Amino acid sequence: MESDLGTARVLAAARTAHLQKLLAAAPFDVLIATTPESVSYVTGFRSISAKLFADYPLAAVMSPSAVLLVIPAGEVANAIDG
């Protein structure tokens, strides 16, 4: 199980780096993701609460140099743990 989690983190980091490289060449400055699926794709973060509640607030904002995760305070520990 630990190796699966490690693999998922490596894949998410690679996907994020690839998206940031593409974004650097794009005609816009940031990418904003607002669905649970999009946020997961951009950041690797998965929220169980967002899957259960359709209006659960979360977002990811990506620039070529940074990724910001916008989530409720109750999700912070989950986001830090990976």
PyMOL commands that set and color helices and strands:
alter all, ss='L'
color gray80, all
select helices_A, chain A and resi 2-24+36-43+48-52+73-81
alter helices_A, ss='H'
color red, helices_A
select strands_A, chain A and resi 31-33+59-62+67-70
alter strands_A, ss='S'
color yellow, strands_A
deselect
rebuild
show_as cartoon
